[in-house]
């Protein structure tokens, strides 16, 4: 069972840890001291003595709890200091069921890695006092735009199913640098097979000649406007693979401006807040599963290198 016995604290969920039956340790305390050997042993011992580590039924574990008594334990992670990100979301809509924001570039959707408090989810939970808020879908940290959250556990499943059944329409915009002599005969539809391995930064496009596989990623790309150096493109994803739009723009020779992954993986560098990835989740639309009426939300953001804002 994945329901936490501990409430959300400071906008962050408790963490679940499996207690293996064949660990070779007699007590939970012995296992935790081994499992988290990089932490101060006194901190782990103190947490157990304070009843801060609990079983799935909420029973506090102690220094003598045996490994074979429980399958899982729950605890709060120690949250390291985070420097505030100099970006801010804008709330586009809020009702009893949905919260919709304009997510800025550089702000993660959910906690992960070095970002916990500095995420859209945790910021919103704390600002709106909504500890049960969860994202219905996700945007990459580098991508800005419309992002939906469920505020009501009772109706959450109905909205999640829209995304699972691909009954949600999405429109993105992206800016690419144009090569000399650029001519556009689009719109074009890009189809390929994309895979993403956990822990690997970039998604991988399968070589359909070397490894014949059906396409699982499809996007429509249309030029909206251009000057001599930049083009603003409308992107319509028909599937939702990781980094799909970034890969598809690179595949047609028009990599998105400030993309550190595609077509070339650049060395990791500190965030340059003056040079965001020029990709925007510009709108999202669906038929509301509760009311049956059409709903849509549109970003108020504009890409920095939109030809409407730049001179050749």
C-alpha positions in Angstrom: 0.0 0.0 0.0 1.4 3.4 -1.1 -0.7 5.6 1.2 1.6 7.4 3.6 0.8 7.2 7.3 2.7 10.5 7.7 1.2 13.8 6.5 2.8 16.2 4.0 5.3 18.4 5.8 6.4 21.7 4.5 4.9 20.8 1.2 6.9 17.5 0.9 5.6 13.9 1.1 7.2 11.4 3.4 9.4 8.7 1.8 8.7 5.0 1.7 11.5 2.5 2.1 11.3 -1.3 1.6 12.7 -3.4 4.5 14.1 -6.5 2.7 13.5 -9.8 4.3 16.9 -11.2 3.4 19.1 -8.3 4.5 21.1 -10.2 7.0 20.3 -7.6 9.7 18.3 -8.4 12.9 16.8 -5.0 13.6 15.5 -2.1 11.5 18.0 0.1 13.2 20.9 -2.0 12.1 19.6 -2.0 8.5 19.1 1.8 8.4 22.5 2.5 9.9 24.0 0.3 7.0 21.6 1.6 4.3 22.3 5.3 5.2 26.0 4.9 6.1 26.7 8.3 4.6 24.6 10.0 7.3 25.4 10.7 10.9 24.5 7.5 12.8 23.4 9.6 15.8 20.8 11.3 13.6 19.2 8.0 12.6 19.3 6.7 16.2 17.7 9.9 17.4 14.9 9.7 14.8 14.1 6.1 16.0 14.1 7.2 19.6 11.8 10.1 18.8 9.3 7.9 16.9 9.9 9.7 13.6 10.3 6.6 11.5 7.0 4.6 11.3 5.5 1.5 9.7 2.8 1.6 7.1 0.1 1.4 9.8 1.7 4.4 11.6 3.4 2.4 14.4 6.6 4.1 15.4 9.7 2.0 15.0 12.3 1.9 17.6 15.9 0.7 18.2 14.7 -2.9 18.9 12.1 -3.3 16.0 13.0 -6.5 14.2 13.4 -6.6 10.4 10.8 -9.3 10.0 8.0 -7.3 11.7 7.3 -4.9 8.8 7.8 -4.7 5.0 8.1 -0.9 4.7 8.9 2.1 6.8 8.2 5.8 6.2 10.3 8.8 7.1 10.9 12.4 6.2 14.0 13.1 4.2 16.5 15.6 5.5 16.1 18.6 3.2 19.3 20.3 2.3 19.5 24.1 2.0 18.3 25.4 -1.4 19.0 28.8 -2.8 15.7 30.2 -4.1 15.3 30.1 -7.8 14.8 33.6 -9.3 11.7 32.6 -11.2 8.0 32.7 -10.3 4.9 31.0 -11.6 1.6 32.7 -12.3 -1.7 31.1 -11.3 -4.0 31.1 -14.4 -7.0 29.3 -12.8 -8.1 27.8 -9.5 -11.2 26.0 -8.4 -12.1 23.2 -6.1 -10.7 20.6 -8.5 -8.0 22.2 -10.6 -5.1 24.6 -10.1 -3.5 25.8 -13.4 -0.3 27.8 -13.5 2.1 29.3 -16.0 5.3 27.5 -15.0 8.5 29.5 -15.7 11.6 28.1 -17.2 14.1 26.5 -14.7 11.4 25.6 -12.1 11.0 21.8 -11.7 7.4 20.4 -11.6 8.1 18.0 -8.7 10.8 17.3 -6.2 13.9 15.4 -7.3 17.6 15.5 -7.1 18.8 18.9 -5.7 15.4 20.5 -6.0 12.8 19.9 -3.2 11.3 23.2 -1.9 12.2 25.0 -5.2 9.6 23.1 -7.2 6.2 24.1 -8.6 4.5 21.4 -6.5 6.0 22.3 -3.1 5.8 26.0 -3.6 2.0 25.7 -4.5 1.3 23.4 -1.6 2.8 25.8 0.8 1.4 29.0 -0.8 -2.2 27.6 -1.2 -2.2 25.4 1.9 -3.1 22.4 -0.2 -1.1 19.5 1.0 -2.9 17.0 -1.2 -2.2 18.9 -4.4 -0.5 16.8 -7.1 0.4 17.4 -10.8 -1.8 15.8 -13.4 1.0 15.9 -15.9 4.6 17.2 -16.0 6.7 19.7 -17.8 10.5 19.5 -18.0 12.4 21.9 -15.8 13.6 23.6 -18.9 10.2 24.0 -20.4 7.8 26.8 -19.5 4.0 27.0 -19.8 0.7 25.7 -18.8 0.8 23.1 -16.1 -2.3 21.4 -14.4 -2.6 20.2 -10.8 -5.3 18.3 -9.1 -6.6 19.9 -5.8 -9.3 17.3 -5.0 -8.4 13.6 -4.4 -12.1 12.7 -5.1 -12.0 13.9 -8.7 -8.3 13.4 -9.4 -8.8 10.1 -11.2 -11.2 11.5 -13.7 -8.7 14.1 -14.8 -5.7 11.7 -14.8 -7.6 9.4 -17.1 -7.9 12.1 -19.7 -4.1 12.1 -20.0 -3.9 8.3 -19.9 -6.5 8.0 -22.7 -4.7 10.8 -24.7 -7.9 12.8 -24.7 -6.0 16.1 -24.0 -4.9 18.5 -26.8 -1.7 20.4 -26.4 0.0 23.1 -28.3 3.6 24.2 -27.9 5.7 26.9 -29.4 9.4 26.8 -30.0 12.0 29.1 -31.5 14.9 27.8 -33.7 17.7 29.6 -35.4 17.3 29.5 -39.2 20.1 28.4 -41.5 21.1 30.7 -44.4 18.8 30.3 -47.3 16.1 28.7 -45.2 12.9 27.7 -47.0 9.9 26.1 -45.4 7.5 23.9 -47.2 5.7 22.5 -44.1 3.9 21.7 -42.0 5.7 18.5 -41.5 4.9 15.4 -39.3 7.9 13.7 -37.6 7.5 10.0 -36.6 10.2 7.9 -34.8 10.7 5.6 -31.9 12.0 7.2 -28.7 13.2 5.4 -25.6 14.4 6.9 -22.3 16.5 5.0 -19.7 16.4 6.0 -16.0 19.5 7.9 -15.0 20.4 8.7 -18.6 20.1 12.4 -19.5 19.1 12.1 -23.1 16.3 10.1 -24.7 17.4 7.8 -27.6 16.0 7.5 -31.1 16.0 4.0 -32.4 17.6 3.4 -35.8 14.7 2.0 -37.8 17.0 0.4 -40.3 19.2 -1.3 -37.7 16.4 -2.1 -35.3 13.0 -2.0 -37.0 10.4 -0.8 -34.5 7.1 1.0 -35.0 7.1 4.7 -34.3 5.9 5.7 -30.8 6.5 9.4 -31.0 4.6 11.7 -33.5 4.6 15.5 -33.7 3.3 18.1 -36.2 5.5 21.1 -36.8 4.3 24.3 -38.4 6.1 27.6 -39.0 4.1 30.5 -37.5 6.4 33.4 -38.4 10.1 34.1 -39.1 12.7 36.8 -39.8 16.1 36.3 -41.4 17.5 34.6 -38.3 14.8 33.1 -36.2 11.6 31.1 -36.7 8.7 30.6 -34.3 7.1 27.1 -34.7 3.9 25.6 -33.5 4.4 22.1 -32.2 1.5 19.6 -31.8 2.5 16.4 -30.0 0.2 13.4 -30.7 2.2 11.3 -28.2 4.0 12.2 -25.0 7.5 10.8 -25.0 10.3 12.4 -22.9 12.0 15.2 -24.8 9.9 14.4 -27.8 9.5 17.9 -29.2 13.2 18.7 -28.6 14.2 15.6 -30.5 11.8 16.2 -33.4 12.9 19.8 -33.9 16.6 18.6 -33.9 15.6 15.8 -36.3 14.5 18.3 -39.0 17.7 20.3 -38.5 16.1 23.1 -36.4 17.3 22.5 -32.8 15.5 24.7 -30.3 17.5 27.7 -29.2 19.4 27.1 -25.9 18.8 23.3 -25.8 21.8 21.8 -24.1 20.7 18.2 -25.0 19.7 18.1 -28.7 21.2 17.8 -31.2 24.4 17.9 -29.2 24.8 17.1 -25.5 26.7 20.1 -24.0 28.8 20.0 -20.8 26.8 20.6 -17.7 26.9 24.3 -16.7 25.3 26.5 -14.1 21.9 27.8 -14.9 21.9 30.8 -17.2 18.6 32.5 -16.4 19.1 34.9 -19.2 19.2 32.1 -21.8 16.1 29.8 -21.2 15.2 26.9 -23.5 13.0 28.4 -26.2 10.1 26.0 -25.7 6.7 26.9 -24.3 3.7 24.7 -23.4 1.4 27.4 -24.9 -2.0 25.9 -24.4 -3.9 22.8 -23.3 -7.5 21.8 -23.9 -9.9 19.0 -23.0 -13.5 18.1 -22.4 -14.1 18.4 -18.6 -14.9 14.9 -17.3 -17.1 16.4 -14.5 -19.2 18.9 -16.5 -18.8 17.6 -20.0 -17.9 21.1 -21.3 -14.9 22.1 -23.3 -12.1 23.8 -21.3 -8.8 25.3 -22.4 -6.0 27.2 -20.7 -3.5 29.4 -22.5 -0.1 30.7 -21.3 0.5 34.4 -21.0 4.2 33.9 -21.5 6.1 34.7 -24.7 9.4 33.2 -25.8 12.4 35.6 -25.6 13.6 34.9 -29.2 10.2 35.1 -30.9 10.7 36.8 -34.2 8.0 39.3 -33.2 10.4 40.5 -30.4 13.8 40.3 -32.3 15.4 42.1 -35.2 17.5 40.2 -37.7 
